[in-house]
Amino acid sequence: MSPGLPERRSEERFSTVLNGWIRDPKNKTRIECSVWDLSQSGVRLIISDPVDVPLEFELEIPDAGAAAMTRLVWTDGTHYGARFTS
């Protein structure tokens, strides 16, 4: 967090380095990503090349045996923040 900026997260965040997949439930497109931060309520993802990420998608984390529906909250082109909706 940058000095002087308020913390907006409601849950403790954990740094991770996990492989993941963004899956568009409408057309089944999959985008490979890295899961860098994870909390009970959301996640920060890294995608090496800027791509169009759907507003709502299923995040799959195979190494953790986890999948959840998520909603995109912000992006800077390679980093993506999303909150869990299920």
PDB file of N, CA, C and O in Angstrom:
ATOM      1  N   MET A   1       0.841  -1.171   0.000  1.00  0.00           N
ATOM      2  CA  MET A   1       0.000   0.000   0.000  1.00  0.00           C
ATOM      3  C   MET A   1       0.882   1.229   0.000  1.00  0.00           C
ATOM      4  O   MET A   1       1.920   1.244   0.662  1.00  0.00           O
ATOM      5  N   SER A   2       0.493   2.251  -0.725  1.00  0.00           N
ATOM      6  CA  SER A   2       1.251   3.489  -0.799  1.00  0.00           C
ATOM      7  C   SER A   2       0.983   4.346   0.432  1.00  0.00           C
ATOM      8  O   SER A   2      -0.145   4.393   0.924  1.00  0.00           O
ATOM      9  N   PRO A   3       2.035   5.037   0.943  1.00  0.00           N
ATOM     10  CA  PRO A   3       1.828   5.912   2.098  1.00  0.00           C
ATOM     11  C   PRO A   3       0.782   6.982   1.782  1.00  0.00           C
ATOM     12  O   PRO A   3       0.769   7.540   0.685  1.00  0.00           O
ATOM     13  N   GLY A   4      -0.079   7.259   2.731  1.00  0.00           N
ATOM     14  CA  GLY A   4      -1.079   8.298   2.560  1.00  0.00           C
ATOM     15  C   GLY A   4      -2.368   7.843   1.902  1.00  0.00           C
ATOM     16  O   GLY A   4      -3.345   8.592   1.893  1.00  0.00           O
ATOM     17  N   LEU A   5      -2.399   6.640   1.351  1.00  0.00           N
ATOM     18  CA  LEU A   5      -3.617   6.134   0.722  1.00  0.00           C
ATOM     19  C   LEU A   5      -4.345   5.221   1.700  1.00  0.00           C
ATOM     20  O   LEU A   5      -3.719   4.371   2.332  1.00  0.00           O
ATOM     21  N   PRO A   6      -5.644   5.382   1.832  1.00  0.00           N
ATOM     22  CA  PRO A   6      -6.385   4.526   2.770  1.00  0.00           C
ATOM     23  C   PRO A   6      -6.478   3.093   2.262  1.00  0.00           C
ATOM     24  O   PRO A   6      -6.574   2.858   1.058  1.00  0.00           O
ATOM     25  N   GLU A   7      -6.448   2.156   3.172  1.00  0.00           N
ATOM     26  CA  GLU A   7      -6.624   0.738   2.846  1.00  0.00           C
ATOM     27  C   GLU A   7      -8.107   0.488   2.643  1.00  0.00           C
ATOM     28  O   GLU A   7      -8.913   0.778   3.528  1.00  0.00           O
ATOM     29  N   ARG A   8      -8.481  -0.054   1.471  1.00  0.00           N
ATOM     30  CA  ARG A   8      -9.892  -0.275   1.161  1.00  0.00           C
ATOM     31  C   ARG A   8     -10.302  -1.732   1.301  1.00  0.00           C
ATOM     32  O   ARG A   8     -11.485  -2.044   1.166  1.00  0.00           O
ATOM     33  N   ARG A   9      -9.389  -2.612   1.560  1.00  0.00           N
ATOM     34  CA  ARG A   9      -9.725  -4.029   1.631  1.00  0.00           C
ATOM     35  C   ARG A   9     -10.408  -4.349   2.958  1.00  0.00           C
ATOM     36  O   ARG A   9     -10.022  -3.842   4.011  1.00  0.00           O
ATOM     37  N   SER A  10     -11.425  -5.197   2.883  1.00  0.00           N
ATOM     38  CA  SER A  10     -12.144  -5.576   4.097  1.00  0.00           C
ATOM     39  C   SER A  10     -11.621  -6.883   4.680  1.00  0.00           C
ATOM     40  O   SER A  10     -11.969  -7.236   5.807  1.00  0.00           O
ATOM     41  N   GLU A  11     -10.797  -7.603   3.937  1.00  0.00           N
ATOM     42  CA  GLU A  11     -10.273  -8.898   4.371  1.00  0.00           C
ATOM     43  C   GLU A  11      -8.749  -8.886   4.298  1.00  0.00           C
ATOM     44  O   GLU A  11      -8.166  -8.162   3.491  1.00  0.00           O
ATOM     45  N   GLU A  12      -8.104  -9.695   5.149  1.00  0.00           N
ATOM     46  CA  GLU A  12      -6.654  -9.823   5.091  1.00  0.00           C
ATOM     47  C   GLU A  12      -6.254 -10.444   3.754  1.00  0.00           C
ATOM     48  O   GLU A  12      -6.886 -11.386   3.278  1.00  0.00           O
ATOM     49  N   ARG A  13      -5.196  -9.901   3.160  1.00  0.00           N
ATOM     50  CA  ARG A  13      -4.735 -10.367   1.853  1.00  0.00           C
ATOM     51  C   ARG A  13      -3.448 -11.170   2.036  1.00  0.00           C
ATOM     52  O   ARG A  13      -2.595 -10.815   2.850  1.00  0.00           O
ATOM     53  N   PHE A  14      -3.317 -12.253   1.273  1.00  0.00           N
ATOM     54  CA  PHE A  14      -2.141 -13.109   1.334  1.00  0.00           C
ATOM     55  C   PHE A  14      -1.445 -13.117  -0.018  1.00  0.00           C
ATOM     56  O   PHE A  14      -2.090 -13.282  -1.054  1.00  0.00           O
ATOM     57  N   SER A  15      -0.121 -12.937  -0.005  1.00  0.00           N
ATOM     58  CA  SER A  15       0.649 -13.017  -1.249  1.00  0.00           C
ATOM     59  C   SER A  15       0.750 -14.473  -1.672  1.00  0.00           C
ATOM     60  O   SER A  15       1.008 -15.353  -0.851  1.00  0.00           O
ATOM     61  N   THR A  16       0.545 -14.718  -2.953  1.00  0.00           N
ATOM     62  CA  THR A  16       0.638 -16.067  -3.498  1.00  0.00           C
ATOM     63  C   THR A  16       1.333 -16.000  -4.846  1.00  0.00           C
ATOM     64  O   THR A  16       1.475 -14.923  -5.425  1.00  0.00           O
ATOM     65  N   VAL A  17       1.754 -17.117  -5.330  1.00  0.00           N
ATOM     66  CA  VAL A  17       2.216 -17.256  -6.711  1.00  0.00           C
ATOM     67  C   VAL A  17       1.636 -18.578  -7.205  1.00  0.00           C
ATOM     68  O   VAL A  17       2.269 -19.630  -7.103  1.00  0.00           O
ATOM     69  N   LEU A  18       0.424 -18.502  -7.741  1.00  0.00           N
ATOM     70  CA  LEU A  18      -0.281 -19.685  -8.223  1.00  0.00           C
ATOM     71  C   LEU A  18      -0.672 -19.489  -9.682  1.00  0.00           C
ATOM     72  O   LEU A  18      -0.950 -18.371 -10.117  1.00  0.00           O
ATOM     73  N   ASN A  19      -0.691 -20.572 -10.421  1.00  0.00           N
ATOM     74  CA  ASN A  19      -1.189 -20.516 -11.794  1.00  0.00           C
ATOM     75  C   ASN A  19      -2.705 -20.568 -11.767  1.00  0.00           C
ATOM     76  O   ASN A  19      -3.305 -21.263 -10.947  1.00  0.00           O
ATOM     77  N   GLY A  20      -3.313 -19.821 -12.675  1.00  0.00           N
ATOM     78  CA  GLY A  20      -4.763 -19.811 -12.739  1.00  0.00           C
ATOM     79  C   GLY A  20      -5.268 -19.646 -14.156  1.00  0.00           C
ATOM     80  O   GLY A  20      -4.502 -19.406 -15.089  1.00  0.00           O
ATOM     81  N   TRP A  21      -6.567 -19.781 -14.292  1.00  0.00           N
ATOM     82  CA  TRP A  21      -7.246 -19.612 -15.574  1.00  0.00           C
ATOM     83  C   TRP A  21      -8.476 -18.746 -15.372  1.00  0.00           C
ATOM     84  O   TRP A  21      -9.250 -18.956 -14.439  1.00  0.00           O
ATOM     85  N   ILE A  22      -8.650 -17.778 -16.247  1.00  0.00           N
ATOM     86  CA  ILE A  22      -9.866 -16.983 -16.315  1.00  0.00           C
ATOM     87  C   ILE A  22     -10.719 -17.633 -17.394  1.00  0.00           C
ATOM     88  O   ILE A  22     -10.278 -17.778 -18.534  1.00  0.00           O
ATOM     89  N   ARG A  23     -11.942 -18.025 -17.039  1.00  0.00           N
ATOM     90  CA  ARG A  23     -12.813 -18.676 -18.018  1.00  0.00           C
ATOM     91  C   ARG A  23     -14.091 -17.867 -18.164  1.00  0.00           C
ATOM     92  O   ARG A  23     -14.816 -17.640 -17.195  1.00  0.00           O
ATOM     93  N   ASP A  24     -14.353 -17.437 -19.392  1.00  0.00           N
ATOM     94  CA  ASP A  24     -15.581 -16.703 -19.698  1.00  0.00           C
ATOM     95  C   ASP A  24     -16.717 -17.714 -19.769  1.00  0.00           C
ATOM     96  O   ASP A  24     -16.698 -18.588 -20.635  1.00  0.00           O
ATOM     97  N   PRO A  25     -17.709 -17.620 -18.881  1.00  0.00           N
ATOM     98  CA  PRO A  25     -18.789 -18.614 -18.881  1.00  0.00           C
ATOM     99  C   PRO A  25     -19.676 -18.547 -20.119  1.00  0.00           C
ATOM    100  O   PRO A  25     -20.391 -19.505 -20.416  1.00  0.00           O
ATOM    101  N   LYS A  26     -19.641 -17.431 -20.846  1.00  0.00           N
ATOM    102  CA  LYS A  26     -20.492 -17.300 -22.031  1.00  0.00           C
ATOM    103  C   LYS A  26     -19.931 -18.046 -23.230  1.00  0.00           C
ATOM    104  O   LYS A  26     -20.667 -18.750 -23.922  1.00  0.00           O
ATOM    105  N   ASN A  27     -18.626 -17.898 -23.485  1.00  0.00           N
ATOM    106  CA  ASN A  27     -18.070 -18.528 -24.690  1.00  0.00           C
ATOM    107  C   ASN A  27     -16.965 -19.539 -24.385  1.00  0.00           C
ATOM    108  O   ASN A  27     -16.341 -20.071 -25.303  1.00  0.00           O
ATOM    109  N   LYS A  28     -16.723 -19.803 -23.115  1.00  0.00           N
ATOM    110  CA  LYS A  28     -15.754 -20.816 -22.662  1.00  0.00           C
ATOM    111  C   LYS A  28     -14.303 -20.468 -22.995  1.00  0.00           C
ATOM    112  O   LYS A  28     -13.432 -21.331 -22.887  1.00  0.00           O
ATOM    113  N   THR A  29     -14.020 -19.228 -23.395  1.00  0.00           N
ATOM    114  CA  THR A  29     -12.647 -18.794 -23.632  1.00  0.00           C
ATOM    115  C   THR A  29     -11.863 -18.871 -22.328  1.00  0.00           C
ATOM    116  O   THR A  29     -12.387 -18.541 -21.265  1.00  0.00           O
ATOM    117  N   ARG A  30     -10.594 -19.312 -22.410  1.00  0.00           N
ATOM    118  CA  ARG A  30      -9.739 -19.387 -21.226  1.00  0.00           C
ATOM    119  C   ARG A  30      -8.516 -18.512 -21.425  1.00  0.00           C
ATOM    120  O   ARG A  30      -7.927 -18.485 -22.506  1.00  0.00           O
ATOM    121  N   ILE A  31      -8.136 -17.792 -20.369  1.00  0.00           N
ATOM    122  CA  ILE A  31      -6.964 -16.924 -20.375  1.00  0.00           C
ATOM    123  C   ILE A  31      -6.080 -17.346 -19.210  1.00  0.00           C
ATOM    124  O   ILE A  31      -6.536 -17.398 -18.068  1.00  0.00           O
ATOM    125  N   GLU A  32      -4.816 -17.646 -19.496  1.00  0.00           N
ATOM    126  CA  GLU A  32      -3.890 -18.027 -18.433  1.00  0.00           C
ATOM    127  C   GLU A  32      -3.511 -16.799 -17.614  1.00  0.00           C
ATOM    128  O   GLU A  32      -3.330 -15.712 -18.163  1.00  0.00           O
ATOM    129  N   CYS A  33      -3.391 -16.973 -16.296  1.00  0.00           N
ATOM    130  CA  CYS A  33      -3.032 -15.861 -15.422  1.00  0.00           C
ATOM    131  C   CYS A  33      -2.218 -16.375 -14.238  1.00  0.00           C
ATOM    132  O   CYS A  33      -2.118 -17.581 -14.013  1.00  0.00           O
ATOM    133  N   SER A  34      -1.643 -15.444 -13.490  1.00  0.00           N
ATOM    134  CA  SER A  34      -0.978 -15.749 -12.224  1.00  0.00           C
ATOM    135  C   SER A  34      -1.772 -15.096 -11.108  1.00  0.00           C
ATOM    136  O   SER A  34      -2.197 -13.947 -11.227  1.00  0.00           O
ATOM    137  N   VAL A  35      -1.968 -15.829 -10.029  1.00  0.00           N
ATOM    138  CA  VAL A  35      -2.678 -15.318  -8.860  1.00  0.00           C
ATOM    139  C   VAL A  35      -1.623 -14.816  -7.882  1.00  0.00           C
ATOM    140  O   VAL A  35      -0.874 -15.612  -7.317  1.00  0.00           O
ATOM    141  N   TRP A  36      -1.557 -13.498  -7.676  1.00  0.00           N
ATOM    142  CA  TRP A  36      -0.531 -12.904  -6.813  1.00  0.00           C
ATOM    143  C   TRP A  36      -1.021 -12.587  -5.419  1.00  0.00           C
ATOM    144  O   TRP A  36      -0.271 -12.743  -4.455  1.00  0.00           O
ATOM    145  N   ASP A  37      -2.231 -12.156  -5.290  1.00  0.00           N
ATOM    146  CA  ASP A  37      -2.798 -11.834  -3.976  1.00  0.00           C
ATOM    147  C   ASP A  37      -4.153 -12.506  -3.869  1.00  0.00           C
ATOM    148  O   ASP A  37      -4.901 -12.589  -4.843  1.00  0.00           O
ATOM    149  N   LEU A  38      -4.456 -12.982  -2.671  1.00  0.00           N
ATOM    150  CA  LEU A  38      -5.694 -13.719  -2.469  1.00  0.00           C
ATOM    151  C   LEU A  38      -6.245 -13.393  -1.085  1.00  0.00           C
ATOM    152  O   LEU A  38      -5.501 -13.350  -0.106  1.00  0.00           O
ATOM    153  N   SER A  39      -7.549 -13.164  -1.013  1.00  0.00           N
ATOM    154  CA  SER A  39      -8.219 -12.958   0.273  1.00  0.00           C
ATOM    155  C   SER A  39      -9.556 -13.685   0.230  1.00  0.00           C
ATOM    156  O   SER A  39      -9.904 -14.293  -0.782  1.00  0.00           O
ATOM    157  N   GLN A  40     -10.302 -13.625   1.323  1.00  0.00           N
ATOM    158  CA  GLN A  40     -11.631 -14.235   1.361  1.00  0.00           C
ATOM    159  C   GLN A  40     -12.564 -13.588   0.351  1.00  0.00           C
ATOM    160  O   GLN A  40     -13.472 -14.241  -0.164  1.00  0.00           O
ATOM    161  N   SER A  41     -12.345 -12.298   0.060  1.00  0.00           N
ATOM    162  CA  SER A  41     -13.300 -11.567  -0.773  1.00  0.00           C
ATOM    163  C   SER A  41     -12.825 -11.281  -2.188  1.00  0.00           C
ATOM    164  O   SER A  41     -13.630 -10.890  -3.033  1.00  0.00           O
ATOM    165  N   GLY A  42     -11.528 -11.468  -2.473  1.00  0.00           N
ATOM    166  CA  GLY A  42     -11.076 -11.128  -3.815  1.00  0.00           C
ATOM    167  C   GLY A  42      -9.671 -11.588  -4.120  1.00  0.00           C
ATOM    168  O   GLY A  42      -9.056 -12.340  -3.364  1.00  0.00           O
ATOM    169  N   VAL A  43      -9.174 -11.106  -5.267  1.00  0.00           N
ATOM    170  CA  VAL A  43      -7.922 -11.612  -5.804  1.00  0.00           C
ATOM    171  C   VAL A  43      -7.277 -10.559  -6.701  1.00  0.00           C
ATOM    172  O   VAL A  43      -7.964  -9.733  -7.303  1.00  0.00           O
ATOM    173  N   ARG A  44      -5.940 -10.601  -6.781  1.00  0.00           N
ATOM    174  CA  ARG A  44      -5.224  -9.807  -7.784  1.00  0.00           C
ATOM    175  C   ARG A  44      -4.564 -10.787  -8.732  1.00  0.00           C
ATOM    176  O   ARG A  44      -3.861 -11.708  -8.317  1.00  0.00           O
ATOM    177  N   LEU A  45      -4.808 -10.569 -10.019  1.00  0.00           N
ATOM    178  CA  LEU A  45      -4.295 -11.446 -11.063  1.00  0.00           C
ATOM    179  C   LEU A  45      -3.310 -10.687 -11.936  1.00  0.00           C
ATOM    180  O   LEU A  45      -3.417  -9.472 -12.102  1.00  0.00           O
ATOM    181  N   ILE A  46      -2.354 -11.411 -12.487  1.00  0.00           N
ATOM    182  CA  ILE A  46      -1.402 -10.848 -13.436  1.00  0.00           C
ATOM    183  C   ILE A  46      -1.542 -11.630 -14.733  1.00  0.00           C
ATOM    184  O   ILE A  46      -1.553 -12.861 -14.736  1.00  0.00           O
ATOM    185  N   ILE A  47      -1.648 -10.894 -15.839  1.00  0.00           N
ATOM    186  CA  ILE A  47      -1.672 -11.492 -17.174  1.00  0.00           C
ATOM    187  C   ILE A  47      -0.538 -10.845 -17.947  1.00  0.00           C
ATOM    188  O   ILE A  47      -0.453  -9.619 -18.014  1.00  0.00           O
ATOM    189  N   SER A  48       0.342 -11.663 -18.535  1.00  0.00           N
ATOM    190  CA  SER A  48       1.562 -11.136 -19.147  1.00  0.00           C
ATOM    191  C   SER A  48       1.309 -10.173 -20.298  1.00  0.00           C
ATOM    192  O   SER A  48       2.058  -9.211 -20.464  1.00  0.00           O
ATOM    193  N   ASP A  49       0.286 -10.406 -21.087  1.00  0.00           N
ATOM    194  CA  ASP A  49      -0.050  -9.515 -22.199  1.00  0.00           C
ATOM    195  C   ASP A  49      -1.440  -8.940 -21.975  1.00  0.00           C
ATOM    196  O   ASP A  49      -2.350  -9.670 -21.581  1.00  0.00           O
ATOM    197  N   PRO A  50      -1.623  -7.637 -22.218  1.00  0.00           N
ATOM    198  CA  PRO A  50      -2.963  -7.060 -22.050  1.00  0.00           C
ATOM    199  C   PRO A  50      -3.993  -7.773 -22.928  1.00  0.00           C
ATOM    200  O   PRO A  50      -3.773  -7.979 -24.121  1.00  0.00           O
ATOM    201  N   VAL A  51      -5.102  -8.139 -22.325  1.00  0.00           N
ATOM    202  CA  VAL A  51      -6.200  -8.803 -23.036  1.00  0.00           C
ATOM    203  C   VAL A  51      -7.523  -8.249 -22.509  1.00  0.00           C
ATOM    204  O   VAL A  51      -7.568  -7.609 -21.459  1.00  0.00           O
ATOM    205  N   ASP A  52      -8.582  -8.503 -23.246  1.00  0.00           N
ATOM    206  CA  ASP A  52      -9.917  -8.139 -22.780  1.00  0.00           C
ATOM    207  C   ASP A  52     -10.410  -9.229 -21.836  1.00  0.00           C
ATOM    208  O   ASP A  52     -10.654 -10.363 -22.250  1.00  0.00           O
ATOM    209  N   VAL A  53     -10.551  -8.879 -20.587  1.00  0.00           N
ATOM    210  CA  VAL A  53     -11.050  -9.808 -19.577  1.00  0.00           C
ATOM    211  C   VAL A  53     -12.536  -9.521 -19.385  1.00  0.00           C
ATOM    212  O   VAL A  53     -12.919  -8.361 -19.234  1.00  0.00           O
ATOM    213  N   PRO A  54     -13.378 -10.548 -19.389  1.00  0.00           N
ATOM    214  CA  PRO A  54     -14.813 -10.306 -19.202  1.00  0.00           C
ATOM    215  C   PRO A  54     -15.103  -9.707 -17.828  1.00  0.00           C
ATOM    216  O   PRO A  54     -14.352  -9.924 -16.877  1.00  0.00           O
ATOM    217  N   LEU A  55     -16.184  -8.962 -17.735  1.00  0.00           N
ATOM    218  CA  LEU A  55     -16.574  -8.343 -16.472  1.00  0.00           C
ATOM    219  C   LEU A  55     -16.850  -9.400 -15.404  1.00  0.00           C
ATOM    220  O   LEU A  55     -16.488  -9.217 -14.241  1.00  0.00           O
ATOM    221  N   GLU A  56     -17.485 -10.498 -15.789  1.00  0.00           N
ATOM    222  CA  GLU A  56     -17.730 -11.611 -14.882  1.00  0.00           C
ATOM    223  C   GLU A  56     -17.107 -12.861 -15.473  1.00  0.00           C
ATOM    224  O   GLU A  56     -17.261 -13.137 -16.662  1.00  0.00           O
ATOM    225  N   PHE A  57     -16.397 -13.622 -14.635  1.00  0.00           N
ATOM    226  CA  PHE A  57     -15.711 -14.816 -15.125  1.00  0.00           C
ATOM    227  C   PHE A  57     -15.523 -15.811 -13.993  1.00  0.00           C
ATOM    228  O   PHE A  57     -15.640 -15.477 -12.814  1.00  0.00           O
ATOM    229  N   GLU A  58     -15.227 -17.049 -14.390  1.00  0.00           N
ATOM    230  CA  GLU A  58     -14.875 -18.068 -13.409  1.00  0.00           C
ATOM    231  C   GLU A  58     -13.360 -18.102 -13.307  1.00  0.00           C
ATOM    232  O   GLU A  58     -12.670 -18.215 -14.321  1.00  0.00           O
ATOM    233  N   LEU A  59     -12.841 -18.006 -12.097  1.00  0.00           N
ATOM    234  CA  LEU A  59     -11.409 -18.132 -11.858  1.00  0.00           C
ATOM    235  C   LEU A  59     -11.136 -19.554 -11.402  1.00  0.00           C
ATOM    236  O   LEU A  59     -11.698 -20.017 -10.409  1.00  0.00           O
ATOM    237  N   GLU A  60     -10.271 -20.243 -12.132  1.00  0.00           N
ATOM    238  CA  GLU A  60      -9.873 -21.600 -11.764  1.00  0.00           C
ATOM    239  C   GLU A  60      -8.436 -21.554 -11.272  1.00  0.00           C
ATOM    240  O   GLU A  60      -7.572 -20.969 -11.926  1.00  0.00           O
ATOM    241  N   ILE A  61      -8.174 -22.171 -10.116  1.00  0.00           N
ATOM    242  CA  ILE A  61      -6.819 -22.284  -9.574  1.00  0.00           C
ATOM    243  C   ILE A  61      -6.552 -23.771  -9.382  1.00  0.00           C
ATOM    244  O   ILE A  61      -6.795 -24.308  -8.301  1.00  0.00           O
ATOM    245  N   PRO A  62      -6.053 -24.447 -10.425  1.00  0.00           N
ATOM    246  CA  PRO A  62      -5.900 -25.905 -10.385  1.00  0.00           C
ATOM    247  C   PRO A  62      -5.034 -26.417  -9.233  1.00  0.00           C
ATOM    248  O   PRO A  62      -5.379 -27.423  -8.614  1.00  0.00           O
ATOM    249  N   ASP A  63      -3.907 -25.742  -8.929  1.00  0.00           N
ATOM    250  CA  ASP A  63      -3.023 -26.222  -7.866  1.00  0.00           C
ATOM    251  C   ASP A  63      -3.687 -26.197  -6.495  1.00  0.00           C
ATOM    252  O   ASP A  63      -3.301 -26.954  -5.604  1.00  0.00           O
ATOM    253  N   ALA A  64      -4.680 -25.335  -6.323  1.00  0.00           N
ATOM    254  CA  ALA A  64      -5.406 -25.253  -5.054  1.00  0.00           C
ATOM    255  C   ALA A  64      -6.714 -26.036  -5.106  1.00  0.00           C
ATOM    256  O   ALA A  64      -7.415 -26.141  -4.100  1.00  0.00           O
ATOM    257  N   GLY A  65      -7.045 -26.587  -6.273  1.00  0.00           N
ATOM    258  CA  GLY A  65      -8.306 -27.302  -6.425  1.00  0.00           C
ATOM    259  C   GLY A  65      -9.502 -26.396  -6.200  1.00  0.00           C
ATOM    260  O   GLY A  65     -10.511 -26.811  -5.628  1.00  0.00           O
ATOM    261  N   ALA A  66      -9.381 -25.140  -6.658  1.00  0.00           N
ATOM    262  CA  ALA A  66     -10.429 -24.158  -6.379  1.00  0.00           C
ATOM    263  C   ALA A  66     -10.941 -23.506  -7.653  1.00  0.00           C
ATOM    264  O   ALA A  66     -10.222 -23.383  -8.644  1.00  0.00           O
ATOM    265  N   ALA A  67     -12.192 -23.093  -7.601  1.00  0.00           N
ATOM    266  CA  ALA A  67     -12.811 -22.324  -8.681  1.00  0.00           C
ATOM    267  C   ALA A  67     -13.896 -21.461  -8.058  1.00  0.00           C
ATOM    268  O   ALA A  67     -14.591 -21.887  -7.135  1.00  0.00           O
ATOM    269  N   ALA A  68     -14.035 -20.234  -8.574  1.00  0.00           N
ATOM    270  CA  ALA A  68     -15.057 -19.331  -8.044  1.00  0.00           C
ATOM    271  C   ALA A  68     -15.455 -18.329  -9.109  1.00  0.00           C
ATOM    272  O   ALA A  68     -14.642 -17.936  -9.946  1.00  0.00           O
ATOM    273  N   MET A  69     -16.705 -17.924  -9.068  1.00  0.00           N
ATOM    274  CA  MET A  69     -17.163 -16.847  -9.940  1.00  0.00           C
ATOM    275  C   MET A  69     -16.645 -15.531  -9.368  1.00  0.00           C
ATOM    276  O   MET A  69     -16.647 -15.321  -8.155  1.00  0.00           O
ATOM    277  N   THR A  70     -16.205 -14.653 -10.260  1.00  0.00           N
ATOM    278  CA  THR A  70     -15.627 -13.380  -9.849  1.00  0.00           C
ATOM    279  C   THR A  70     -16.140 -12.260 -10.737  1.00  0.00           C
ATOM    280  O   THR A  70     -16.681 -12.490 -11.819  1.00  0.00           O
ATOM    281  N   ARG A  71     -15.954 -11.033 -10.246  1.00  0.00           N
ATOM    282  CA  ARG A  71     -16.335  -9.837 -10.998  1.00  0.00           C
ATOM    283  C   ARG A  71     -15.138  -8.898 -11.021  1.00  0.00           C
ATOM    284  O   ARG A  71     -14.569  -8.583  -9.977  1.00  0.00           O
ATOM    285  N   LEU A  72     -14.760  -8.453 -12.212  1.00  0.00           N
ATOM    286  CA  LEU A  72     -13.639  -7.539 -12.390  1.00  0.00           C
ATOM    287  C   LEU A  72     -13.955  -6.203 -11.729  1.00  0.00           C
ATOM    288  O   LEU A  72     -15.038  -5.651 -11.922  1.00  0.00           O
ATOM    289  N   VAL A  73     -13.005  -5.683 -10.946  1.00  0.00           N
ATOM    290  CA  VAL A  73     -13.184  -4.413 -10.249  1.00  0.00           C
ATOM    291  C   VAL A  73     -12.291  -3.331 -10.846  1.00  0.00           C
ATOM    292  O   VAL A  73     -12.727  -2.192 -11.011  1.00  0.00           O
ATOM    293  N   TRP A  74     -11.037  -3.678 -11.173  1.00  0.00           N
ATOM    294  CA  TRP A  74     -10.108  -2.702 -11.732  1.00  0.00           C
ATOM    295  C   TRP A  74      -9.042  -3.415 -12.560  1.00  0.00           C
ATOM    296  O   TRP A  74      -8.848  -4.624 -12.437  1.00  0.00           O
ATOM    297  N   THR A  75      -8.353  -2.644 -13.408  1.00  0.00           N
ATOM    298  CA  THR A  75      -7.207  -3.147 -14.161  1.00  0.00           C
ATOM    299  C   THR A  75      -6.312  -1.986 -14.554  1.00  0.00           C
ATOM    300  O   THR A  75      -6.768  -0.854 -14.708  1.00  0.00           O
ATOM    301  N   ASP A  76      -5.030  -2.286 -14.715  1.00  0.00           N
ATOM    302  CA  ASP A  76      -4.099  -1.306 -15.275  1.00  0.00           C
ATOM    303  C   ASP A  76      -3.506  -1.819 -16.585  1.00  0.00           C
ATOM    304  O   ASP A  76      -2.547  -1.247 -17.104  1.00  0.00           O
ATOM    305  N   GLY A  77      -4.072  -2.887 -17.113  1.00  0.00           N
ATOM    306  CA  GLY A  77      -3.614  -3.451 -18.378  1.00  0.00           C
ATOM    307  C   GLY A  77      -2.932  -4.797 -18.242  1.00  0.00           C
ATOM    308  O   GLY A  77      -3.043  -5.632 -19.139  1.00  0.00           O
ATOM    309  N   THR A  78      -2.224  -5.033 -17.138  1.00  0.00           N
ATOM    310  CA  THR A  78      -1.622  -6.347 -16.891  1.00  0.00           C
ATOM    311  C   THR A  78      -1.990  -6.885 -15.506  1.00  0.00           C
ATOM    312  O   THR A  78      -1.968  -8.097 -15.295  1.00  0.00           O
ATOM    313  N   HIS A  79      -2.326  -6.008 -14.568  1.00  0.00           N
ATOM    314  CA  HIS A  79      -2.791  -6.408 -13.238  1.00  0.00           C
ATOM    315  C   HIS A  79      -4.303  -6.223 -13.214  1.00  0.00           C
ATOM    316  O   HIS A  79      -4.832  -5.240 -13.732  1.00  0.00           O
ATOM    317  N   TYR A  80      -4.991  -7.189 -12.601  1.00  0.00           N
ATOM    318  CA  TYR A  80      -6.453  -7.171 -12.565  1.00  0.00           C
ATOM    319  C   TYR A  80      -6.910  -7.466 -11.146  1.00  0.00           C
ATOM    320  O   TYR A  80      -6.449  -8.429 -10.533  1.00  0.00           O
ATOM    321  N   GLY A  81      -7.804  -6.652 -10.624  1.00  0.00           N
ATOM    322  CA  GLY A  81      -8.390  -6.897  -9.315  1.00  0.00           C
ATOM    323  C   GLY A  81      -9.824  -7.360  -9.493  1.00  0.00           C
ATOM    324  O   GLY A  81     -10.570  -6.796 -10.294  1.00  0.00           O
ATOM    325  N   ALA A  82     -10.206  -8.381  -8.751  1.00  0.00           N
ATOM    326  CA  ALA A  82     -11.562  -8.919  -8.877  1.00  0.00           C
ATOM    327  C   ALA A  82     -12.063  -9.335  -7.500  1.00  0.00           C
ATOM    328  O   ALA A  82     -11.281  -9.670  -6.610  1.00  0.00           O
ATOM    329  N   ARG A  83     -13.382  -9.307  -7.343  1.00  0.00           N
ATOM    330  CA  ARG A  83     -13.983  -9.780  -6.094  1.00  0.00           C
ATOM    331  C   ARG A  83     -14.773 -11.050  -6.381  1.00  0.00           C
ATOM    332  O   ARG A  83     -15.330 -11.228  -7.464  1.00  0.00           O
ATOM    333  N   PHE A  84     -14.805 -11.916  -5.392  1.00  0.00           N
ATOM    334  CA  PHE A  84     -15.546 -13.160  -5.533  1.00  0.00           C
ATOM    335  C   PHE A  84     -17.037 -12.892  -5.394  1.00  0.00           C
ATOM    336  O   PHE A  84     -17.467 -12.132  -4.526  1.00  0.00           O
ATOM    337  N   THR A  85     -17.817 -13.524  -6.258  1.00  0.00           N
ATOM    338  CA  THR A  85     -19.273 -13.387  -6.192  1.00  0.00           C
ATOM    339  C   THR A  85     -19.941 -14.691  -5.781  1.00  0.00           C
ATOM    340  O   THR A  85     -21.146 -14.715  -5.532  1.00  0.00           O
ATOM    341  N   SER A  86     -19.178 -15.770  -5.707  1.00  0.00           N
ATOM    342  CA  SER A  86     -19.738 -17.054  -5.247  1.00  0.00           C
ATOM    343  C   SER A  86     -18.737 -17.784  -4.386  1.00  0.00           C
ATOM    344  O   SER A  86     -19.019 -18.881  -3.904  1.00  0.00           O
TER     345      SER A  86
END
